[in-house]
């Protein structure tokens, strides 16, 4: 019977057919820790018979290219853990950086008394729930056009003991904007990848993640940025701030549009990988 260390080494070797060595090690570590509760600092032990039976279907799914987060059904994000299914995007590190940026503003400017936050296109709810978990006094509303995504988001809010107001809402439908009040902060990680960039995407993303949450039509790649920016003009409080996660390839175009319609202090920021990924703008 194999030991846990041998099982880990076996999985890494198999995964190296699809991923780099470091990526394979990272995926194997997640499986060993999340599924088998075996951590690298523990003494080695034999794998149990029932664990061996559990391992084989996991390995099969991983070797087909299915993201490990979907295989184990969960993902860590900032200060929380969320359930993920193919109905929602897997939370990314860049989005964690966006959450951190917003929390910095809130904590460094207590005198501005920001209280109401809107998350547009919430998906798994990771942004809204992380903000609420870090600052429980915030009143957070989260929107998504996908009912299936909202069901996952509601489960994640419950499991993380946070209260978020989730609404089924299509932000592209301007005639419904009046149904929403004003907010101190609006944040969105919208679909921003033009379909002509599909060839740049990893195959496992194309095969498994919800394309509606990723891609926007080539004819208007800034569609969501434009609509949400215009929405913000009418629905941000006087000192409110709008935050976007952006596509590095069109971040400059988003900044230009926001400035043209009246946003002040429009700032573009790089993520840890040096890509233009975060944009903020205010009305004061």
Secondary structure, DSSP 8 states (H G I E B T S, - for coil): --BHHHHHHHHHHHHTTTS-HHHHHHHHHHHHHHTT---TTS---B--HHHHHHHHHHHHHHHTT--HHHHHTEEEETTEEEE--TTS----HHHHHHHHHHHHHHHH-GGG---EEEEES-TTSHHHHHHHHH-TT-EEEEEES-HHHHHHHHHHHHHTT---EEEE--TT-GGGGGGS--EEEEEE----EEGGGGGGS-HHHHHHS-GGGTEE-GGGTTHHHHHHHHHHHHHEEEEEEEEEE--TTTHHHHHHHHHHTT-EEEEEEE-TTS-EEEEEEE--
